[in-house]
């Protein structure tokens, strides 16, 4: 429990200082263009995430951002550690929401920001909640917001890319959006491999060529899952060889 509190404080200690900005966001015209609104909202998460990564004294290298198209996309990434989200928010030049455990909704301010970022919440003890996540994520994409999903479903903690689940493929095809694979390596060296103690690490992020919406719809679900897993796995293995 103490480790959880320490980690939570490390990750979210900055957010109480953003209440005024949060109030301004809540007053925005609901008819405001989704892209304009998301860019405005994203300014604070970017500062939060960048500050966290500076505190870890980690080095982050990102490549491939030219593969990010305009408009709403479904980002998919392997999931190595708890620092994946701040690494990706701080480096990906595109606002996005993500899927989070419903328990986070108990924390004021944190919950408010995640709602404004278009995050989707899941109760892993409720099977119906998992189905709602697919529906809610699809709806966010249709509304013009980007979402990131970790198809492995859990952190690998640096043991290599695990088998992808197919939920992301259903979301992408139902929403009719482009899928952008992302490979990440090194985040587990920040915490998971150190008994939850924070250590500096070298983190690599690579945005891989997008799978356009037409191709997403032409593939069957298994083909899309297998292709996405293969390109991310290959990229991660190349990163591991580089270190």
N, C-alpha and C positions, 0 to 999 in steps of 0.2 A: 504493500500500500504506500509506504514512504517513497519508494522508487517511482510509483505512478504519480504521486503528488509533485515530486521534484521535476519529473519530465514535463508534466502539464504546466508547471510554473515557468519552466525554461521556454516552452513553446508559446505560451499565451500571455505571459506577464505584461507584454506591451499593450494589449488590446484595451484595458481599462482607460488608457489615455486617448482613445479614439471615439469616445462617446459623442462628442460634439459633431464630428464628421458623420457618424452614424445617423444622428438626428437629421442632418441635412439630406442624406440619402433617402430617408423615409419620406421626406417631403417632396421628392422629385415628382414631376408630372408623370403619371402612369402611362401616358401616351408617348413618352419620350422613346426615340428609336432605341431598340434593345442593344445595338452595338455601342452607341454613344453612352448609354447608361452603364453598360458592363465595363467600359474603359474607365469611366469615372469611379465606379465602385472598386475596380481593380487596383487603383493607386495605393490604397491602404494595405491590402494584402501583399502587394509588391514590397512596400517598405517593411512590413512585418517579416516577411520571408527572407528578404535580403539581410535584415538585421540579425535574424537568427543564425543564418549561415556565416555571417562575419564573426559572430560570437563563438562559433565552433572552430574558427580559424582554418576552415577547410578551403581547398582549392577546387573550383568547379570549372570544367571545360564543357562547352556546349557547341555542337556542330549541327548543320542541317536545317537551320531555321527557315531557309529559303523554301523548304517543302511545305510550309504552313500556308494554306490557301485562305482567302477572305471568306467570311461567312461562318455559320455554325458548323462545327466538325465534332466527331467523336474521337477523342484522343485515347489511345490505349497504350499502356506501359506495363513492363514487368514490375514487380513490387518487391523491393529488396529490404526496405527498412522504414521506420517511422519518419525519417527525414526526407523520404521521397517527395512528399507534398511541398514542404518549404523549398526544396531544391527546384522543383518544377515550376512553382509559382514565381520564384525569383528569376528564372532563366527563360521561360517560355513567353515570347512576346505576344501573348493572346490570352484574354481573360477566360477562365473556365471554372465550372463548379465540379464537385466530386462527390462520391458516395461516402457517407460516414455512418458510424454506429449511432443508433438513436439515443444512446446514453449521453452523447455530447449535448443534446438539447437541454439537459439539466443545468448547463453552465450559461448564465446570462452573459450577454455581450458576444461571447464566442458563438452561441447559437444564432444571435441576431446577424452577425457578419456572414455566417455560413448561409443563412436564408437569402441575404442580399446577393451573395455570390452564386446563387442558384444551385446550391448543394442539395443532394437527395439523401434522405435518412433511411436506414434499414434496421429493423429489429431482427437479429439473427435467430431469436428464439421463436419467431412467428413465421411460418412458411408463407402465409398470405402476404406478409410484408415484403418478402423477396420478390413476389410477383408484382407488387405495387411499385417496387424500385424500377423494374423494366418499363412499366407504364409511365411513371413520373419522369424518368430519364428521357424517354422518347418525347414526351410532351415538352420538356425543356428545350430539346433540340429543335422541335417544330416551331417553338416560340422565337428561335433565333439565337439561343445561347449554346455555348460549347460546353461539353462535359468530358471529364477524364475518367476512365475505368481501368482497374487493375484486374485483368481476366484470371489471374491465378487465384484470386480470392483471399489470399493471405500472404504475409511476408515470407520470402524465402530465406531471409537473414544471411544472404550471401552464399547459399548452397547451390546456386544455379537456377535457371528459369524452370519453373514448374509447369505442369500441364494447364493449358488455358481452358476455362469454362466457356460455354457457348452463348451466354447471356448477351454479351456485347454485340454479337452478330445479329441477334434478333432486334436489338435496339437500333442498330445502324440501318438495317433493312426496313424496319417499320417507319423510321424517321426519314429514310431516303437521303442520308447524308454521307459525306466523305469520311473515311476512316484514316487517321494519321497515327501510325505506329511510332512509339518512342522507346528507345533502349536506355536503361540507366544502370550504372554500376559504381559501387563504392560507398553508397549510403549506409550500408550495414557496418562499415568500418568506423562510422561516427559513434554509434551507440550499441547496436545489438551484439557485436563481437567483443564488447568491453564491459560486460555485465552491467549494461545500462549507464555506464559512465561516458560522458561526452569526450571524444578525442578528435583532433583534426584528421581529415582524410582527403584523399584525392578522388573526386567524383566526376564521372564522365556521363554526359547526356548526349544522345544522338537522335535527332528528329529524322525519321526515315521517310522515303518517298511515300506520298499519300496514295491511298486506294480510292479513286474517285467514286462518286455516288453511282454512276452507271455501272462500273465494275462490281461494286458492292452488291447491286441488285441482280447482276448477271450470275454471280456465284451462288451456289447453294451454301447453307449455313456452315457445313463441315469444311468446305473448301476455303471459306473466308477465315474460319478459326485456324485451320492448319497453316494457311499462308501467313497470317499475322504472327502466329507463334513462331514459325520458322524464321521469318526475317528478323524478329526481335532476338530470338535465341542466337542466331548467327552473329548479330551485332554485339551482343553481350559477350559471347565467346571471344570475339576479336578484341573487345575492351580488356578482358581478363588477360589475354596474351600480351597486351600492350604494357601492362603494369609490371 
